[in-house]
């Protein structure tokens, strides 16, 4: 149990920001015009404003506290650097908004959680989904300067040693019409993948699991919650 708690703590820590790398004022050339732009982030009475030179835009984080910004470079082969404004909610969950400056105005790009930026035009973003970390991939569109998600047919979950506390069936199809097997009590399963398509609610997700006998089948989120334990579900 102690080991599982340590792993969970480390996972959650990876989904929050280290505040040491964020600033409230800086100078940098954001649009390759060889002129240093002055960037400032100011908060007054719960309202936060991002300034670049004499331009400004409101930053809205709702319940999250703004902890600063940093200059990023999503694509090192284009003429722009971007501004990532970071926030953190009371539970320690990270949130960020990305902006770019074209020399005349500040333009909004995308709200993400905890983006990973390598400078190659792609952005990875991690978010917490009840008991697993979901990773999305975005590509920078050079024409529109927007980050567009690259669809996945399913997300990797990779949670092992989940204990079956009540008998339940798994299915060979996503519509749950072809029963594959019935899992026995006290057996252990591995949750492999999650399909979030056609759902805006994580309680409607369906999961691909592997049984102790090596069979792979689909099951709903509701069934997992009711009939399994040992995977720190927090939905």
Backbone bond lengths (Angstrom), bond angles and torsions (degrees), N, CA, C in turn:
res aa  C-N    CA-C-N  psi(-1)  N-CA   C-N-CA  omega(-1)  CA-C   N-CA-C  phi
1 X - - - 1.469 - - 1.523 110.75 -
2 X 1.361 116.43 -41.24 1.465 120.58 -179.81 1.518 110.69 -60.09
3 X 1.345 116.23 -42.03 1.462 120.41 179.94 1.513 111.40 -63.09
4 X 1.348 117.37 -41.10 1.460 121.39 179.87 1.522 111.06 -64.31
5 X 1.339 116.78 -38.66 1.459 120.15 179.97 1.515 110.68 -66.78
6 X 1.330 117.15 -38.07 1.464 120.63 177.94 1.510 110.68 -64.84
7 X 1.331 117.27 -43.57 1.466 121.62 179.26 1.514 110.70 -62.41
8 X 1.354 116.74 -43.20 1.459 120.79 179.19 1.516 110.54 -62.24
9 X 1.353 117.55 -42.12 1.458 121.34 -179.96 1.521 110.80 -62.25
10 X 1.333 116.71 -44.29 1.458 120.33 179.94 1.514 111.45 -64.57
11 X 1.340 117.10 -38.21 1.460 120.87 179.11 1.510 110.82 -63.96
12 X 1.335 117.12 -47.65 1.458 120.98 179.78 1.512 110.93 -64.32
13 X 1.337 117.73 -34.73 1.454 120.68 179.19 1.512 111.08 -64.42
14 X 1.332 117.23 -33.98 1.458 120.96 178.91 1.506 112.07 -69.18
15 X 1.354 118.04 -18.39 1.449 121.56 -179.85 1.519 112.01 -96.70
16 X 1.314 117.53 10.46 1.455 121.29 175.50 1.520 109.06 -123.33
17 X 1.333 116.30 164.09 1.448 121.31 -173.69 1.525 112.21 -88.28
18 X 1.313 116.51 148.74 1.448 121.96 163.64 1.521 106.85 -89.60
19 X 1.324 116.06 118.04 1.459 120.54 -172.37 1.526 112.68 -73.25
20 X 1.316 118.07 -12.04 1.459 120.70 -174.03 1.524 113.56 -64.99
21 X 1.323 118.33 -26.34 1.466 121.02 -173.79 1.526 113.21 -93.98
22 X 1.332 118.85 6.42 1.454 121.50 -175.56 1.523 111.68 -107.82
23 X 1.339 115.04 147.82 1.459 122.32 -175.95 1.516 110.30 -126.75
24 X 1.335 115.82 169.87 1.461 122.03 172.81 1.523 111.75 -116.09
25 X 1.317 117.10 -5.32 1.461 120.92 173.49 1.527 109.13 -155.47
26 X 1.325 115.37 145.04 1.462 120.57 179.98 1.519 108.92 -166.36
27 X 1.321 115.40 166.97 1.464 121.72 174.46 1.518 108.56 -127.74
28 X 1.329 115.46 133.92 1.476 120.45 179.35 1.522 108.09 -162.69
29 X 1.318 116.51 153.58 1.462 122.13 175.41 1.525 107.97 -85.47
30 X 1.335 116.23 104.48 1.464 120.95 -173.63 1.517 114.19 -86.09
31 X 1.337 118.16 -19.94 1.464 120.10 -173.95 1.527 113.66 -131.41
32 X 1.317 116.14 24.03 1.471 123.13 174.07 1.533 114.04 56.21
33 X 1.342 116.92 36.07 1.467 119.64 175.65 1.526 111.34 -99.97
34 X 1.342 115.03 9.70 1.467 123.03 178.08 1.530 112.72 64.90
35 X 1.326 115.90 23.13 1.452 122.13 175.22 1.524 108.41 -123.18
36 X 1.327 117.29 127.20 1.456 120.94 -179.24 1.526 110.35 -70.64
37 X 1.306 116.62 125.38 1.461 121.97 177.42 1.521 109.41 -90.44
38 X 1.322 116.25 142.48 1.458 121.60 178.57 1.521 109.45 -95.30
39 X 1.322 116.79 118.18 1.463 122.65 -177.05 1.525 108.88 -111.77
40 X 1.333 116.26 132.38 1.456 121.69 178.27 1.520 110.22 -139.65
41 X 1.312 114.90 148.71 1.462 122.08 176.15 1.521 106.92 -126.67
42 X 1.342 116.04 120.15 1.457 120.41 -176.13 1.520 110.42 -125.89
43 X 1.343 115.87 136.80 1.463 121.80 177.96 1.518 109.44 -120.76
44 X 1.334 116.79 125.83 1.454 123.11 178.34 1.529 108.37 -135.55
45 X 1.335 117.09 121.15 1.466 121.81 178.22 1.529 112.05 51.47
46 X 1.325 115.98 50.56 1.471 123.40 176.75 1.534 113.62 69.71
47 X 1.320 117.92 4.11 1.461 121.69 176.31 1.523 108.81 -105.60
48 X 1.328 116.07 127.93 1.460 120.83 -177.39 1.516 109.84 -114.32
49 X 1.332 115.99 136.42 1.464 121.66 -178.87 1.520 109.42 -128.68
50 X 1.330 115.33 134.33 1.462 121.97 175.04 1.526 108.42 -98.71
51 X 1.330 116.76 127.92 1.466 122.76 179.18 1.520 110.15 -114.53
52 X 1.327 116.03 136.98 1.455 122.05 166.71 1.520 106.28 -129.61
53 X 1.332 115.74 113.29 1.460 121.67 -173.08 1.531 109.19 55.27
54 X 1.319 118.43 -118.71 1.471 120.38 -179.20 1.525 112.75 -103.69
55 X 1.327 117.27 14.98 1.462 122.03 178.10 1.523 109.79 -106.29
56 X 1.335 116.25 154.72 1.464 118.92 -178.82 1.519 110.74 -148.54
57 X 1.331 115.25 159.25 1.452 122.38 176.18 1.526 107.93 -149.95
58 X 1.333 116.26 141.65 1.470 121.05 179.00 1.520 110.38 -76.64
59 X 1.319 115.16 138.65 1.462 121.92 176.94 1.527 107.45 -109.70
60 X 1.336 117.12 123.06 1.459 121.13 -176.39 1.524 110.24 -117.74
61 X 1.319 114.44 113.38 1.458 120.76 -178.99 1.521 112.99 -112.05
62 X 1.319 117.64 5.18 1.460 122.37 -179.28 1.532 110.47 56.89
63 X 1.337 118.71 -110.84 1.464 121.40 -175.29 1.525 113.54 -88.41
64 X 1.329 117.80 -0.92 1.459 120.38 -177.58 1.521 111.56 -87.89
65 X 1.328 115.75 146.77 1.460 121.45 175.95 1.527 109.43 -91.39
66 X 1.332 116.46 131.30 1.461 120.77 178.01 1.519 109.01 -73.70
67 X 1.325 117.33 130.87 1.464 121.27 -179.12 1.522 112.56 -113.50
68 X 1.349 117.57 1.23 1.451 120.33 176.35 1.514 112.88 131.50
69 X 1.323 115.95 -169.79 1.463 121.00 177.96 1.519 109.54 -137.60
70 X 1.333 114.98 165.63 1.451 120.40 170.14 1.515 108.92 -144.73
71 X 1.310 116.14 154.86 1.462 122.18 178.10 1.516 108.29 -86.22
72 X 1.320 116.43 129.34 1.459 121.92 179.21 1.530 109.16 -123.56
73 X 1.308 116.07 167.49 1.468 121.11 177.90 1.523 107.53 -136.64
74 X 1.324 115.50 95.85 1.466 120.46 -175.81 1.521 111.59 -66.06
75 X 1.330 116.20 -40.21 1.466 120.92 179.90 1.526 108.39 -132.44
76 X 1.311 116.74 106.91 1.462 121.17 -177.88 1.524 112.93 -70.08
77 X 1.320 116.87 -8.32 1.464 120.39 -179.76 1.522 113.00 -96.39
78 X 1.343 118.07 0.87 1.459 119.28 174.70 1.535 109.59 -107.47
79 X 1.317 117.18 -174.86 1.471 121.68 -171.28 1.523 113.76 -94.94
80 X 1.320 117.94 7.36 1.457 119.88 -172.07 1.530 113.07 -124.70
81 X 1.331 113.95 149.88 1.447 122.39 164.10 1.529 106.94 -111.33
82 X 1.305 116.68 158.75 1.457 121.08 -177.28 1.533 110.40 -118.07
83 X 1.334 114.43 164.88 1.464 121.37 178.32 1.519 108.14 -114.57
84 X 1.319 116.22 123.73 1.464 121.30 177.04 1.526 107.88 -106.23
85 X 1.338 116.23 114.54 1.460 122.05 176.60 1.526 107.66 -94.90
86 X 1.327 116.05 125.38 1.457 120.90 -173.00 1.521 112.18 -108.31
87 X 1.324 115.42 144.21 1.456 121.86 175.70 1.512 110.43 -139.95
88 X 1.327 115.95 169.16 1.456 120.83 -179.24 1.524 108.49 -148.45
89 X 1.341 116.42 129.98 1.459 119.11 -179.22 1.531 110.24 -82.00
90 X 1.347 118.47 171.90 1.473 120.36 -176.59 1.522 114.19 -57.59
91 X 1.333 117.74 -24.73 1.455 120.49 178.73 1.509 113.84 -85.53
92 X 1.332 117.44 -0.76 1.456 121.27 178.75 1.516 114.30 90.86
93 X 1.334 117.62 6.54 1.466 120.74 179.58 1.524 110.30 -79.60
94 X 1.317 116.27 134.32 1.459 121.76 -176.29 1.519 111.68 -82.22
95 X 1.330 114.99 148.50 1.457 122.35 171.88 1.516 107.26 -144.14
96 X 1.325 118.13 148.48 1.456 120.66 -179.57 1.519 110.22 -147.14
97 X 1.321 115.44 151.84 1.460 122.12 172.16 1.525 108.30 -124.98
98 X 1.324 115.52 137.58 1.459 120.81 -176.93 1.524 109.57 -112.06
99 X 1.344 115.44 134.00 1.462 122.99 -179.67 1.527 109.24 -128.88
100 X 1.346 114.79 159.98 1.463 119.21 171.21 1.523 109.05 -137.22
101 X 1.323 115.57 157.80 1.460 122.36 -175.20 1.530 108.32 -122.56
102 X 1.345 116.02 121.92 1.462 120.11 -176.36 1.526 113.38 -94.29
103 X 1.318 116.25 7.44 1.448 121.23 -177.94 1.511 113.05 101.41
104 X 1.351 116.29 -15.47 1.458 121.48 -179.70 1.524 113.13 -124.85
105 X 1.340 116.08 -31.99 1.457 119.63 -177.85 1.522 110.94 -151.05
106 X 1.340 114.11 159.65 1.464 120.67 176.54 1.523 108.32 -93.79
107 X 1.313 117.07 128.00 1.457 121.43 -174.61 1.530 110.72 -120.31
108 X 1.320 114.86 134.41 1.464 122.00 -179.78 1.522 110.41 -76.80
109 X 1.342 116.00 139.99 1.457 120.44 179.43 1.533 112.62 -112.40
110 X 1.344 116.66 -59.25 1.465 118.34 -172.64 1.518 110.84 -165.03
111 X 1.354 115.44 146.60 1.462 121.31 168.72 1.517 108.39 -99.12
112 X 1.330 116.55 126.65 1.449 122.63 179.72 1.521 108.89 -130.46
113 X 1.313 116.63 -177.10 1.456 120.65 179.35 1.524 110.70 -102.18
114 X 1.294 117.10 -75.22 1.464 121.99 -177.00 1.525 108.84 -133.77
115 X 1.336 117.75 75.17 1.465 120.91 -171.71 1.525 113.83 -70.77
116 X 1.324 114.26 146.82 1.457 122.62 173.64 1.524 107.11 -111.83
117 X 1.329 116.42 120.78 1.464 121.85 -172.49 1.518 109.09 -121.83
118 X 1.339 117.01 123.01 1.456 122.13 -177.40 1.524 113.55 -112.20
119 X 1.342 117.24 -1.47 1.452 120.01 176.91 1.512 115.17 84.86
120 X 1.327 117.48 10.23 1.473 121.06 -178.07 1.520 113.55 -104.77
121 X 1.343 117.65 11.98 1.456 121.11 179.38 1.515 114.09 92.21
122 X 1.334 116.93 -1.39 1.462 121.51 179.07 1.530 109.36 -118.79
123 X 1.320 115.21 148.58 1.459 121.54 178.09 1.521 108.90 -129.22
124 X 1.314 116.87 130.20 1.460 122.15 172.70 1.523 107.82 -100.43
125 X 1.329 116.06 141.82 1.461 119.36 -178.93 1.520 109.89 -135.45
126 X 1.331 116.33 127.83 1.464 122.16 -179.23 1.521 110.82 -105.41
127 X 1.317 116.11 136.57 1.467 121.75 176.15 1.522 109.02 -139.64
128 X 1.334 115.50 152.55 1.470 121.02 -175.55 1.513 110.22 -91.86
129 X 1.327 117.28 129.10 1.461 123.00 -179.40 1.528 110.26 -121.98
130 X 1.314 116.21 79.31 1.471 123.58 175.27 1.529 113.81 67.72
131 X 1.331 117.78 -60.29 1.453 118.99 -178.40 1.523 112.74 -142.38
132 X 1.330 117.13 10.54 1.456 120.32 -179.56 1.525 109.51 -150.07
133 X 1.324 115.07 161.01 1.458 121.59 -178.21 1.529 109.80 -100.41
134 X 1.333 115.51 121.69 1.471 121.58 -179.36 1.517 109.76 -94.98
135 X 1.314 117.44 131.85 1.463 121.66 178.36 1.524 110.44 -113.95
136 X 1.344 115.55 123.26 1.463 122.42 174.30 1.519 109.60 -107.58
137 X 1.317 115.43 154.89 1.464 121.40 177.65 1.527 109.14 -122.70
138 X 1.329 116.03 133.31 1.465 122.72 -179.96 1.523 109.78 -121.90
139 X 1.320 115.21 149.43 1.463 121.08 176.19 1.521 109.28 -118.88
140 X 1.324 116.80 135.75 1.455 121.40 178.37 1.520 109.86 -78.03
141 X 1.336 116.34 121.93 1.462 122.25 174.12 1.524 107.34 -85.78
142 X 1.311 117.22 113.86 1.460 120.79 -174.72 1.528 113.07 -67.09
143 X 1.316 117.55 -26.46 1.462 120.36 -179.02 1.528 111.46 -77.45
144 X 1.308 116.51 -48.13 1.464 120.47 -176.66 1.530 112.45 -91.52
145 X 1.340 116.74 -14.48 1.462 123.04 -176.87 1.536 111.33 61.18
146 X 1.316 116.47 31.31 1.461 121.58 177.58 1.529 110.19 -111.29
147 X 1.324 114.86 152.75 1.453 120.52 175.74 1.523 109.02 -93.73
148 X 1.319 115.99 119.40 1.462 121.25 -176.97 1.523 109.96 -109.53
149 X 1.320 115.36 130.16 1.462 120.10 -178.09 1.523 110.67 -69.43
150 X 1.325 115.27 141.56 1.466 121.58 174.94 1.528 106.94 -97.24
151 X 1.330 118.02 113.52 1.473 120.74 -173.65 1.527 112.50 -62.68
152 X 1.323 115.58 144.98 1.453 123.07 171.78 1.527 108.46 -121.04
153 X 1.307 117.12 145.87 1.466 118.62 179.78 1.524 110.58 -73.48
154 X 1.344 116.69 -22.13 1.462 121.76 177.31 1.522 107.89 -165.21
155 X 1.342 115.31 165.67 1.455 120.93 178.76 1.518 110.62 -110.15
156 X 1.323 116.06 142.99 1.460 120.56 176.64 1.522 109.84 -73.97
157 X 1.324 116.74 133.16 1.459 122.38 178.31 1.527 110.17 -108.39
158 X 1.331 116.84 -61.00 1.461 120.94 174.32 1.512 115.74 69.48
159 X 1.345 117.59 37.66 1.462 121.14 177.96 1.528 109.06 -99.61
160 X 1.328 116.46 120.86 1.461 121.70 -175.49 1.526 111.82 -105.37
161 X 1.335 114.58 168.17 1.468 123.09 173.70 1.523 113.66 58.89
162 X 1.330 116.45 36.60 1.464 121.45 172.79 1.524 107.68 -80.36
163 X 1.329 117.24 130.57 1.466 121.68 -172.91 1.530 110.40 -96.51
164 X 1.321 116.06 131.67 1.466 122.41 175.76 1.528 108.19 -82.56
165 X 1.336 116.13 119.00 1.470 118.89 179.79 1.528 112.74 -101.42
166 X 1.339 117.22 -17.58 1.464 122.71 175.04 1.528 109.08 -136.92
167 X 1.301 116.24 146.93 1.466 120.36 177.39 1.539 109.49 -60.20
168 X 1.335 116.86 137.66 1.468 120.15 172.18 1.533 109.79 -157.13
169 X 1.329 114.68 159.27 1.461 120.99 -175.86 1.525 111.45 -95.41
170 X 1.334 115.26 150.58 1.463 121.95 168.65 1.526 107.51 -116.69
171 X 1.336 116.01 157.77 1.459 121.16 -171.02 1.528 111.34 -126.24
172 X 1.315 114.86 151.14 1.466 120.27 -178.70 1.525 112.67 -84.02
173 X 1.338 117.60 -9.60 1.469 121.18 178.65 1.523 109.73 -128.72
174 X 1.325 115.87 156.29 1.460 121.60 -176.22 1.526 113.02 -69.59
175 X 1.315 118.04 -21.73 1.466 120.86 179.14 1.524 112.12 -82.79
176 X 1.300 116.77 -1.51 1.470 123.42 177.13 1.538 112.30 60.33
177 X 1.320 115.83 44.44 1.468 119.72 178.41 1.529 112.66 -107.44
178 X 1.348 117.23 -23.47 1.463 121.25 -177.86 1.529 109.61 -110.25
179 X 1.321 115.62 100.32 1.467 120.23 -179.02 1.519 110.47 -67.70
180 X 1.328 115.59 129.97 1.465 121.10 -179.03 1.521 111.88 -98.99
181 X 1.323 116.10 -46.33 1.469 119.95 -177.21 1.525 109.57 -163.89
182 X 1.333 114.92 163.85 1.459 121.35 172.98 1.522 108.04 -113.32
183 X 1.336 116.05 126.59 1.458 120.36 -177.10 1.521 110.57 -85.94
184 X 1.307 115.39 138.10 1.464 120.83 -175.67 1.528 111.78 -88.34
185 X 1.342 115.27 153.87 1.463 121.49 179.47 1.524 110.62 -62.48
186 X 1.329 114.66 143.43 1.463 125.62 178.06 1.525 113.38 72.38
187 X 1.327 117.54 0.69 1.461 118.56 173.73 1.527 109.08 -77.75
188 X 1.321 116.05 162.26 1.452 120.92 -179.52 1.528 110.46 -112.67
189 X 1.344 114.76 141.97 1.455 120.30 -179.91 1.523 109.12 -126.14
190 X 1.332 114.89 164.91 1.464 121.73 173.28 1.526 108.31 -117.88
191 X 1.325 116.44 129.89 1.463 120.98 177.13 1.523 107.30 -90.90
192 X 1.331 116.17 112.65 1.462 121.62 -171.57 1.526 113.34 -89.22
193 X 1.344 115.17 -55.93 1.462 120.79 -171.68 1.519 110.66 -134.51
194 X 1.345 115.00 160.04 1.458 121.16 173.42 1.517 108.73 -128.89
195 X 1.326 116.21 132.38 1.460 122.38 175.26 1.525 107.75 -105.64
196 X 1.333 115.87 113.39 1.469 121.34 -177.76 1.522 112.20 -102.10
197 X 1.322 118.17 2.63 1.456 121.07 -176.47 1.526 111.29 -63.97
198 X 1.337 114.25 147.24 1.468 122.49 178.89 1.523 112.20 61.00
199 X 1.333 116.45 28.91 1.453 119.67 178.90 1.512 110.23 -147.69
200 X 1.336 116.62 135.41 1.454 122.46 173.63 1.524 111.41 -107.31
201 X 1.311 116.01 4.43 1.462 121.93 -176.08 1.524 108.17 -127.03
202 X 1.338 116.62 125.38 1.459 119.23 -177.09 1.519 112.62 -64.51
203 X 1.334 117.97 -16.84 1.460 120.42 175.91 1.528 112.07 -73.05
204 X 1.339 116.31 -12.27 1.471 120.70 178.28 1.525 112.57 -100.18
205 X 1.338 117.63 0.67 1.457 120.35 179.73 1.528 109.94 -63.90
206 X 1.323 115.66 153.18 1.461 120.13 171.48 1.526 108.67 -118.63
207 X 1.332 114.61 148.08 1.463 120.30 -172.92 1.525 111.00 -123.23
208 X 1.322 114.15 143.36 1.463 120.92 173.06 1.521 107.56 -97.18
209 X 1.333 116.47 122.57 1.456 119.69 -176.59 1.525 110.94 -123.42
210 X 1.318 113.92 158.62 1.462 121.30 177.46 1.524 108.59 -114.61
211 X 1.322 116.50 126.38 1.461 121.19 -178.95 1.524 110.58 -82.52
212 X 1.334 115.89 170.81 1.464 120.06 179.67 1.532 111.86 -64.80
213 X 1.345 116.20 -21.32 1.468 120.10 179.17 1.522 112.23 -91.39
214 X 1.336 116.80 2.73 1.458 120.39 176.27 1.516 114.98 91.10
215 X 1.345 117.73 5.40 1.460 120.83 177.13 1.528 110.13 -80.28
216 X 1.333 116.10 146.59 1.469 121.68 -178.71 1.515 109.00 -120.89
217 X 1.340 116.20 124.23 1.459 119.87 -178.29 1.516 112.00 -151.36
218 X 1.326 115.26 169.82 1.466 122.79 -176.77 1.517 111.54 -97.12
219 X 1.327 114.61 150.13 1.457 120.94 177.65 1.529 107.55 -152.56
220 X 1.323 117.32 155.14 1.459 120.34 -178.90 1.530 111.43 -83.51
221 X 1.313 115.55 159.92 1.458 121.31 176.10 1.523 111.17 -60.01
222 X 1.323 116.83 -40.41 1.465 121.62 -179.16 1.522 111.54 -60.34
223 X 1.328 116.05 -42.61 1.468 120.14 -179.74 1.522 110.91 -65.67
224 X 1.337 116.79 -40.77 1.461 119.95 178.16 1.521 111.32 -60.67
225 X 1.323 116.10 -45.00 1.465 120.79 -178.23 1.534 111.47 -61.01
226 X 1.322 115.99 -42.64 1.461 120.72 -174.89 1.519 113.56 -77.23
227 X 1.331 116.52 -28.38 1.460 119.27 -167.91 1.524 115.87 -119.15
228 X 1.321 117.08 4.72 1.461 119.74 179.99 1.520 110.79 -131.62
229 X 1.321 115.61 161.13 1.459 121.19 177.54 1.527 109.14 -147.22
230 X 1.344 113.88 165.55 1.451 118.88 176.97 1.512 114.41 91.03
231 X 1.353 117.34 17.40 1.462 118.45 178.72 1.521 112.94 -131.10
232 X 1.344 116.99 22.10 1.463 123.17 169.26 1.529 113.60 51.53
233 X 1.320 116.13 46.60 1.472 119.47 179.30 1.523 109.52 -67.83
234 X 1.358 115.45 132.08 1.462 120.67 -177.40 1.504 111.29 -133.77
235 X 1.333 118.02 41.89 1.450 121.46 -176.83 1.503 112.19 -85.96
